[in-house]
Amino acid sequence: MTTDLSLPVPDLSSLASVTRQLATTAAAYDRDGTFPAEGIRTAHEAGLLTATVGERYGGPALAVAATARILHALGEGDPSVALITAMSLSIHRRQAVRAHWPQELYGQVLAEAAARPVLLNHIRVEPALGSPARGGLPATVARRTADGWSLSGHKRFATGVEGLDWLLVWATTDEPTPRVGTFVVPGTAPGIEITHRWDHLGLRASGSHDIALRDVEIPAGNVIDLAEHGAAAEQDNRAGAALHLPLAALYLGVARAAQRYFHRFAHERVPANLGHPVARTERFRRAAGEIALRLDAAEQLVFGGAERVDAADASYTPEHALGARVLADRHATEAVTLAVRLLGNPGLSHDNPLERHFRDVQCAPVHAPQEDTALLAVGAAALGTPSERKT
């Protein structure tokens, strides 16, 4: 399938400008916990929402390293916008690598995306199941109808759901021999109810609400990758490991925003008993060095690893990517924590940008696969033993 659609063209040289634009509205969206519509428009106009669409569809086909750069820049400006964008970029990237969508349906998505911001996300987590990264199958049920499918169930952490155009819902069929697959649901379909409101410590504007699906009907063709129950239907944490590098880059962007504020504070803060900026003190210079060391090392791991993935370096394994994300998340959270500790009370004040960065970066290790699952895979590879997906 090819297309002559005119998708927005991403300009990576303008990422710094996009970061600055997002930063002007990030605090207000965080405070209100509202969907960051203006930031999403900014990302769309910069060509970032469709940056990973494959060449066969007329897209830029940006790969892992460029995606990491994009999410780093967005994360530095507004990580809620970055996370919502990351979901769409991941879906387009998977389609570019392996065409698995129904051709007509994906063409419809791209036609919409050429004209306006179009957001997609996988909706997989459930109250009883938790994260699919730990194994298990969905309780959400897809029932056959005369014209297609009817979906019913509850999902958690549906990031960006208030602005999603397409929900990729993971569900089990009610067939005599049940299958598991992804059912593509329009965001405006009747029967979608946003239930428990997202009221989180960090990424408050990401709108990662719980939703209920009540007999939501979709056409028969809106289905991706139906498979029988079993390992083939579960999430393979190793296979998608390279996609976690851009996610790690997102939170390194948050940490860089925190570092920038820390530097500003250090140069502007002049205690009366000191008579010069605290930036000249040993304590602040040592902390600045520790923060720089952690973030520089983490970015080398993430961006260097992403470049090796793009180069199809056979020596760079999925475990390397998982390990890079674990270390990057640790370094990002520890760097921001150190900055807050140096500032003391001012760093924890709601009117201080550092307080928001501190809250946002706490979300880094929450994303699946979480650290214990990633370390299990890394350890199994190191010991040469079979990797267990269930924990």
SVG drawing of the C-alpha trace seen along z (x, -y; Angstrom):
<svg xmlns="http://www.w3.org/2000/svg" viewBox="-27 -40 61 64">
<polyline fill="none" stroke="black" stroke-width="0.4" points="0.0,0.0 1.3,-3.4 -0.2,-6.8 0.1,-10.3 -1.1,-11.8 0.8,-14.9 1.7,-14.1 3.4,-16.9 7.2,-16.7 9.2,-16.6 12.1,-19.0 14.4,-17.7 16.4,-20.9 13.4,-22.7 13.0,-20.5 14.4,-23.1 11.7,-25.5 9.1,-22.9 10.5,-22.3 10.2,-26.0 6.6,-26.1 5.5,-23.2 7.2,-24.6 5.0,-27.7 1.8,-25.7 3.0,-22.6 2.6,-24.0 -1.0,-25.1 -2.0,-21.8 -0.3,-20.0 -2.1,-22.2 -5.6,-21.7 -5.0,-18.0 -6.6,-18.8 -5.9,-17.3 -2.9,-19.2 -4.6,-20.1 -2.4,-23.0 0.8,-21.0 -0.6,-18.2 -1.3,-20.7 2.3,-21.9 3.6,-18.4 1.4,-17.8 2.4,-21.0 6.0,-20.1 5.3,-16.8 6.1,-14.7 2.9,-12.7 3.4,-10.9 7.3,-10.9 7.5,-7.1 5.0,-6.4 6.6,-4.0 7.9,-5.1 5.5,-2.8 2.7,-5.0 4.4,-8.3 5.8,-8.8 9.2,-9.9 10.0,-6.5 12.1,-7.9 13.6,-5.0 14.5,-4.4 17.3,-7.0 15.3,-9.9 12.2,-8.9 14.3,-9.0 15.5,-12.5 11.9,-13.6 10.6,-12.2 13.6,-13.7 12.7,-17.1 9.0,-16.8 9.7,-15.4 11.8,-18.4 9.0,-20.7 5.9,-18.8 6.2,-15.0 2.4,-14.5 2.4,-15.6 5.5,-13.4 3.9,-10.3 0.7,-10.8 2.8,-11.3 5.0,-8.2 1.9,-6.0 1.1,-7.0 4.7,-6.9 5.1,-3.4 2.0,-2.2 3.1,-3.8 6.6,-2.4 5.4,1.2 3.2,0.9 6.3,-0.4 8.4,2.6 5.6,5.2 2.4,4.3 -0.3,5.9 -3.2,3.5 -6.1,4.0 -5.0,1.9 -8.1,-0.1 -8.3,-1.0 -4.7,-2.2 -5.3,-4.2 -8.2,-5.9 -6.0,-6.7 -3.3,-8.3 -5.9,-10.3 -7.1,-11.8 -3.6,-12.4 -2.7,-14.4 -5.4,-16.9 -5.2,-17.2 -3.6,-15.7 -4.6,-12.0 -3.8,-10.1 -3.7,-6.3 -3.0,-4.1 -3.0,-0.5 -5.5,0.0 -4.3,3.2 -4.1,2.9 -7.1,4.2 -8.0,3.9 -7.6,7.7 -4.9,8.4 -2.6,5.5 0.1,5.0 0.2,7.6 4.0,7.5 3.6,9.9 1.6,12.4 -2.1,13.2 -5.0,12.7 -7.7,10.0 -11.1,10.2 -12.5,7.7 -14.7,9.7 -15.3,9.2 -18.6,10.8 -19.6,11.5 -22.5,9.4 -24.2,9.5 -22.0,6.7 -18.8,7.1 -17.9,7.1 -19.2,5.8 -16.7,5.1 -17.4,5.0 -15.0,4.6 -12.9,2.3 -9.5,0.9 -7.0,-1.1 -4.4,-3.7 -5.7,-4.6 -3.2,-7.4 -4.7,-10.4 -8.1,-8.8 -10.0,-12.1 -8.2,-13.0 -7.7,-9.5 -9.0,-9.1 -8.4,-5.3 -8.3,-2.9 -6.5,0.4 -8.3,2.5 -6.9,5.9 -9.7,8.4 -10.7,12.1 -13.3,13.3 -16.4,15.3 -15.9,17.9 -16.0,21.7 -12.3,21.6 -11.5,18.2 -8.9,16.0 -7.1,12.9 -6.5,9.8 -6.5,6.0 -9.8,4.4 -9.6,0.9 -12.2,-1.3 -13.0,-4.9 -12.6,-7.3 -16.1,-8.6 -17.8,-5.2 -21.0,-5.0 -20.5,-3.0 -17.1,-4.3 -17.3,-5.7 -14.4,-7.4 -14.8,-6.3 -12.2,-6.9 -10.6,-10.2 -6.8,-10.3 -5.5,-12.0 -1.9,-11.1 1.3,-12.4 3.1,-12.9 2.1,-13.4 -1.2,-14.8 -2.1,-16.1 -1.6,-12.7 -5.3,-11.9 -4.5,-8.2 -8.0,-7.5 -9.8,-4.2 -12.5,-3.5 -15.5,-1.2 -16.6,0.4 -20.3,1.1 -21.3,3.0 -19.1,0.9 -19.7,2.0 -17.1,1.9 -17.0,3.3 -15.7,6.8 -12.6,5.5 -11.4,3.5 -9.2,6.3 -5.5,6.8 -3.5,10.0 -6.2,12.4 -4.4,15.5 -5.5,18.4 -4.9,18.3 -1.4,19.1 2.1,17.6 1.6,16.1 -1.1,13.9 0.8,12.6 3.2,9.7 6.9,10.5 9.0,8.0 12.2,8.9 10.8,8.5 9.7,4.9 12.7,3.9 14.1,1.5 10.9,-0.5 11.7,-1.3 14.7,-3.3 12.7,-6.3 10.6,-6.1 13.7,-6.3 14.7,-9.3 11.4,-11.0 12.2,-11.0 15.8,-12.0 14.2,-15.1 12.3,-15.7 15.6,-15.4 17.3,-17.9 14.5,-20.4 15.1,-19.9 18.9,-20.3 18.3,-23.5 16.3,-25.0 18.8,-23.8 21.6,-25.7 19.4,-28.8 18.7,-28.7 22.3,-28.2 23.4,-31.3 20.5,-33.5 20.4,-32.5 22.7,-34.8 22.3,-34.2 22.8,-37.3 25.4,-35.5 27.3,-34.3 27.5,-37.4 27.7,-35.5 25.7,-32.9 25.5,-29.4 26.8,-28.2 30.3,-29.1 30.1,-26.8 31.7,-23.4 28.4,-21.8 26.5,-23.0 29.3,-22.4 29.7,-18.9 26.0,-18.2 26.0,-19.8 28.8,-17.5 26.9,-14.4 23.8,-15.4 25.7,-16.0 27.5,-12.7 24.4,-10.7 22.5,-12.3 25.4,-12.3 26.0,-8.6 22.3,-7.7 22.0,-9.6 25.0,-7.8 23.4,-4.5 20.0,-5.4 21.0,-7.3 24.0,-5.0 21.8,-1.9 19.1,-3.4 21.7,-4.0 22.9,-0.4 19.3,0.8 18.9,-1.3 22.1,0.1 20.9,3.6 23.9,4.4 23.5,8.1 25.6,7.7 23.1,5.3 20.5,7.6 17.0,6.9 18.6,7.3 21.0,4.5 18.0,2.2 16.2,3.3 19.2,2.7 19.8,-0.7 16.3,-1.7 16.7,-0.5 19.9,-2.5 18.5,-5.6 15.4,-5.6 17.5,-5.2 19.9,-8.0 17.0,-10.4 15.1,-9.9 18.3,-10.1 19.5,-13.3 16.3,-15.1 16.1,-14.0 19.5,-15.3 18.6,-18.7 15.5,-18.9 17.6,-17.9 20.0,-20.8 17.2,-23.4 15.5,-22.2 12.0,-23.6 11.9,-25.8 12.4,-22.6 9.2,-21.1 7.0,-24.2 4.1,-24.0 5.2,-27.3 8.6,-25.9 9.2,-24.1 11.5,-21.7 8.6,-20.3 6.7,-19.4 9.8,-17.8 10.3,-15.7 6.8,-14.4 6.9,-13.7 10.2,-11.8 8.8,-9.4 6.7,-7.9 9.8,-6.7 10.1,-3.2 6.4,-2.6 6.1,-1.8 6.1,1.9 8.2,3.9 9.1,2.7 12.6,3.0 12.2,6.4 10.8,7.9 13.6,6.3 16.3,7.5 14.9,11.0 15.4,11.0 18.9,9.4 19.9,11.9 18.6,14.9 20.6,13.9 23.7,13.3 23.4,16.8 22.4,18.5 19.1,19.7 15.6,19.6 13.9,16.2 10.5,16.4 7.9,13.9 5.6,14.4 6.7,13.2"/>
</svg>
